[in-house]
Amino acid sequence: MPSQYELHFNRAMQEMAQQYQQKLNSVAATARVSDRRVEQLAQQVSDLQETLKHVGATRSGGQDAGVIRIEDIPGRRVPFTMLVDIPIGPDTTSVRSSSVTISQDGPFVATARVATFQSAYQAQTTDPESGQVARFSGRSHGRYRPVHSAWDVMDSQHNSYGDTSLQLLTYLQAAAGNDPLPQGTLGLPSSQSSFRTMEFDARIKLINAGSSYPRQNISVPSSMWTTQINSPFELSALDFYERGEILTFEVQPTHVNNPPAGNVAGRAVLPLIAGLGNAGGFPFVEGQFDAHEGIATPGGMTAQVDGETTYVDLAVTDSVQRLPSGILTIGLEGYRIIQPVGPVG
C-alpha cells in the first residue's frame, strides 16, 4: 500500500500534467488562429499586389487593367479618307464649318490630316449696249490650288513683265487715225497680282463632339495643316474616333479669294500720254487677277479721233463682275476598323 507521501506526490504530478496539457492545448489553439491570420494576411498582400499591378498597368497603357490598344481592337482594317467639302464664296472671311459622323460600321483611326482648295472662279459680263449677261469660267476654274501662301515660290514675280508695259506705251503713243486700240485689260505689272490666283489661306479648328477633347489650343494656320503645298501632315500619334462621334471642321479665311490690293488704278496705271489725252481710270483695282484668269473688260479702252488727234476713251465703270468662289476639301487620312454586328469570336 502506497505511503501518504507517495499519494501526495502522484496527485501533484497529475495536477502538473493537467496544467501542462491545458497550456499545450491553449498554445495549439493560438497557433491555429495564427495560421489562419497569416493566411488572411497573405491573401490580403496578394490582393494588394494585384491591385498595384493593375494600377501600374493602367498608367502605362497595358492590357491587364482592361485598357485595349488600338492594335488589339478586333475588326478588319480598311484604308479610309474622311473628308468634308466647305464652299468658300466671294468676299468670305467669316467662319465656315462642316461636320461628318463616324458611322456604326466601326471606329476611325486618323494617321494624317489633308486639305486642298478647288477654284470655281467665274466672271460675269454685261454688254453695255445690249444689256445681255454672259457668265464664263476663269482659267483656274476646276483646278486645285494651294491651301496657303507660304509655299508660293512665284511671289512678286510680276516685275518680269516690265518690258511689256514699255512696248504697250510705245504702241499707244504711235497710234493714229482710226487704228484700233486694245479692247482688253493691259498686261502691265501694276495691273497684275503677284499672288497666285485663287490661293487660299485660313485658320482651321477640328472639334470632336464625342470626347470634347481639343485637338489644338488655338486654331491652326493652314500653312501648318499640311506640309509643302498639299502634302499630308502626319499626326504625332494615332487619333482614335469612336462610332457615333461627330467631327466638325471650322475654317476662317484670312482674306477673301483673289483679294484686290493697293490702289494700282487710274493714272498709276495709264498716266497722261502725249497726244492720247487723259488715260486714267483703267484697269480697275478688282482686275489685278485678270491676266491670270484670262479676263478682259470689253470696251475698256477705245480710240476717238478728233481731227488729227487720237484720244483714248476709257470705261468709267467695269462691266465685268468677278466671282472668285472655291471649295475647300479638308479632312483626315487613316483607316476604319470594320466590326461585325454580333460578338467577335
PELIN-V593131 format. One record per residue. N is the residue number from 0. RES is the residue in one letter. PHI is phi in whole degrees, -180 to 180 (* if undefined). OMEGA is omega in whole degrees, -180 to 180 (NA if undefined). NEAR is the number of other C-alpha atoms within 10 Angstrom. Layout:
n: <N	N>
res: <RES	RES>
phi: <PHI	PHI>
omega: <OMEGA	OMEGA>
near: <NEAR	NEAR>
This chain:
n: <0	1	2	3	4	5	6	7	8	9	10	11	12	13	14	15	16	17	18	19	20	21	22	23	24	25	26	27	28	29	30	31	32	33	34	35	36	37	38	39	40	41	42	43	44	45	46	47	48	49	50	51	52	53	54	55	56	57	58	59	60	61	62	63	64	65	66	67	68	69	70	71	72	73	74	75	76	77	78	79	80	81	82	83	84	85	86	87	88	89	90	91	92	93	94	95	96	97	98	99	100	101	102	103	104	105	106	107	108	109	110	111	112	113	114	115	116	117	118	119	120	121	122	123	124	125	126	127	128	129	130	131	132	133	134	135	136	137	138	139	140	141	142	143	144	145	146	147	148	149	150	151	152	153	154	155	156	157	158	159	160	161	162	163	164	165	166	167	168	169	170	171	172	173	174	175	176	177	178	179	180	181	182	183	184	185	186	187	188	189	190	191	192	193	194	195	196	197	198	199	200	201	202	203	204	205	206	207	208	209	210	211	212	213	214	215	216	217	218	219	220	221	222	223	224	225	226	227	228	229	230	231	232	233	234	235	236	237	238	239	240	241	242	243	244	245	246	247	248	249	250	251	252	253	254	255	256	257	258	259	260	261	262	263	264	265	266	267	268	269	270	271	272	273	274	275	276	277	278	279	280	281	282	283	284	285	286	287	288	289	290	291	292	293	294	295	296	297	298	299	300	301	302	303	304	305	306	307	308	309	310	311	312	313	314	315	316	317	318	319	320	321	322	323	324	325	326	327	328	329	330	331	332	333	334	335	336	337	338	339	340	341	342	343	344>
res: <M	P	S	Q	Y	E	L	H	F	N	R	A	M	Q	E	M	A	Q	Q	Y	Q	Q	K	L	N	S	V	A	A	T	A	R	V	S	D	R	R	V	E	Q	L	A	Q	Q	V	S	D	L	Q	E	T	L	K	H	V	G	A	T	R	S	G	G	Q	D	A	G	V	I	R	I	E	D	I	P	G	R	R	V	P	F	T	M	L	V	D	I	P	I	G	P	D	T	T	S	V	R	S	S	S	V	T	I	S	Q	D	G	P	F	V	A	T	A	R	V	A	T	F	Q	S	A	Y	Q	A	Q	T	T	D	P	E	S	G	Q	V	A	R	F	S	G	R	S	H	G	R	Y	R	P	V	H	S	A	W	D	V	M	D	S	Q	H	N	S	Y	G	D	T	S	L	Q	L	L	T	Y	L	Q	A	A	A	G	N	D	P	L	P	Q	G	T	L	G	L	P	S	S	Q	S	S	F	R	T	M	E	F	D	A	R	I	K	L	I	N	A	G	S	S	Y	P	R	Q	N	I	S	V	P	S	S	M	W	T	T	Q	I	N	S	P	F	E	L	S	A	L	D	F	Y	E	R	G	E	I	L	T	F	E	V	Q	P	T	H	V	N	N	P	P	A	G	N	V	A	G	R	A	V	L	P	L	I	A	G	L	G	N	A	G	G	F	P	F	V	E	G	Q	F	D	A	H	E	G	I	A	T	P	G	G	M	T	A	Q	V	D	G	E	T	T	Y	V	D	L	A	V	T	D	S	V	Q	R	L	P	S	G	I	L	T	I	G	L	E	G	Y	R	I	I	Q	P	V	G	P	V	G>
phi: <*	-66	-79	-62	-67	-63	-61	-65	-66	-63	-64	-65	-67	-64	-64	-65	-65	-63	-64	-65	-64	-63	-65	-65	-63	-65	-63	-63	-63	-63	-65	-64	-61	-63	-62	-64	-65	-63	-63	-64	-62	-63	-66	-64	-63	-62	-63	-64	-63	-66	-63	-62	-63	-66	-62	-64	-68	-66	-69	-94	81	-79	-96	-64	-93	92	-82	-104	-73	-59	-64	-97	-70	-70	138	-86	-86	-128	-57	-150	-115	-100	-127	-135	-106	-123	-67	-121	-83	-61	60	-101	-131	-85	-68	-121	-144	-155	-126	-142	-106	-70	-72	-82	-68	155	-69	-119	-117	-90	-117	-158	-115	-138	-166	-155	-128	-104	-76	-125	-64	-137	-131	-119	-119	-112	-69	-65	-91	-91	78	-71	-109	-128	-120	-141	-89	-77	-64	-83	-58	86	-91	-92	-116	-65	-97	-160	-100	-67	-102	-80	-76	-96	-60	60	-101	-71	-66	-67	-97	-60	-65	-62	-64	-65	-64	-69	-64	-62	-64	-64	-67	-88	-68	-153	60	-96	-59	-71	-103	-56	-99	-113	-68	-73	-86	-81	-56	-74	-107	-124	-88	-80	-87	-60	-61	57	-87	-108	-142	-164	-109	-126	-133	-107	-119	-104	-75	-83	-81	60	-88	-68	-99	-161	-86	-136	-61	-93	-62	-62	-69	-108	-80	-127	-104	54	-93	-134	-72	-61	-104	-70	-75	-74	-154	-62	-107	-97	-124	-79	-61	89	-73	-111	-102	-120	-104	-107	-128	-124	-60	-91	-160	-72	-65	47	-71	-67	-137	67	-133	-77	-149	65	-67	-66	-99	-124	-75	-59	-119	-57	83	-119	81	-87	-96	-114	101	-152	-76	-93	-59	-69	-96	-73	-105	-60	-64	-76	-95	72	-111	-136	-89	-61	69	-67	-141	-131	-110	-124	-111	-121	70	-99	-108	-103	-110	-94	-105	-106	-67	-83	-116	-88	-86	-105	-105	-92	-123	-82	-91	-159	-129	-89	-105	-139	172	-127	-102	180	-152	-98	-104	-77	-120	-68	-68	-82	-66	-88	-85>
omega: <-177	-180	179	-180	-180	178	180	-180	180	180	-179	180	179	178	179	179	178	179	179	179	178	178	179	177	179	179	-180	179	178	-180	179	176	180	178	178	178	178	178	178	179	179	178	179	177	178	178	179	178	179	178	178	178	180	179	178	-180	179	-180	-179	178	-179	-175	-173	-178	-180	177	-176	175	180	-179	-176	179	-179	178	-179	178	180	177	-175	176	-178	-173	170	175	-180	178	177	-176	177	177	-179	173	178	-177	174	-176	175	-175	175	-178	176	-176	-178	178	-179	-179	179	179	-179	177	-179	175	-174	177	173	-177	-180	179	172	-173	174	176	-178	-177	177	179	-177	-178	-177	-178	179	-178	178	178	-179	-177	174	-177	-178	-175	180	-180	179	-175	176	179	174	-175	-177	-179	-176	-178	180	-178	176	177	-178	-178	178	179	-176	-179	-179	-179	179	179	-179	178	177	179	-180	-180	-179	-178	-180	178	-179	180	-178	175	-179	-179	-176	179	180	179	-180	177	-178	179	177	180	175	-178	179	-176	179	175	-170	172	-177	168	-171	177	176	-178	176	-177	-180	-179	-178	178	-174	175	177	178	171	-180	-174	174	-179	176	178	179	176	174	-177	-178	-180	-178	178	177	-177	179	-179	177	176	-178	-172	177	-177	176	179	179	-178	177	-180	176	177	-175	175	178	178	174	177	177	-179	-174	171	-175	174	-179	-176	176	176	-175	176	179	-179	-180	177	-179	-176	176	-177	177	-177	-180	-178	174	-179	-2	-175	-178	-179	-176	-176	175	-176	-179	178	-173	-180	-176	175	176	-178	179	180	-180	178	-178	174	-177	176	-175	179	-177	178	179	176	178	-176	178	179	178	-178	-180	-179	173	-176	-176	-177	177	179	180	175	174	-174	180	-175	175	-179	179	176	173	-176	-177	178	-179	-178	179	180	-179	NA>
near: <5	6	7	8	8	11	11	10	10	11	11	12	11	11	11	12	12	12	12	12	12	12	12	12	12	12	12	12	12	12	12	12	12	12	12	12	12	12	12	12	12	12	12	12	12	12	12	12	12	13	13	12	13	17	15	14	16	15	10	10	14	15	13	14	15	11	14	12	10	12	7	9	11	14	16	13	15	12	13	15	17	20	18	20	17	19	18	26	16	16	15	16	16	13	14	15	17	15	18	15	17	17	14	14	15	21	21	27	22	23	18	21	21	21	22	20	26	23	25	22	25	20	18	15	20	17	13	12	6	7	9	9	12	11	14	12	18	20	18	19	18	15	13	19	20	25	29	22	18	14	14	15	10	11	13	13	13	17	13	9	14	13	11	15	17	12	11	15	15	12	13	21	14	13	19	19	13	10	13	13	18	16	15	18	23	23	19	22	20	23	25	23	22	18	21	18	23	28	22	26	22	22	18	23	20	18	17	17	15	14	11	10	9	12	13	11	7	10	15	16	19	24	21	14	25	21	15	16	18	19	15	17	18	17	13	8	9	13	15	14	20	16	15	16	19	18	20	18	20	18	26	20	20	16	15	21	24	24	20	15	12	10	13	22	20	17	14	16	21	20	16	13	16	11	16	20	14	17	19	20	20	26	32	22	19	20	28	28	22	25	19	19	19	13	22	19	23	19	19	23	21	17	22	17	14	9	7	9	13	21	21	20	18	19	18	13	12	18	18	20	15	20	19	24	21	26	18	20	17	22	22	23	21	19	18	23	19	16	17	13	9	6	6	8	4>
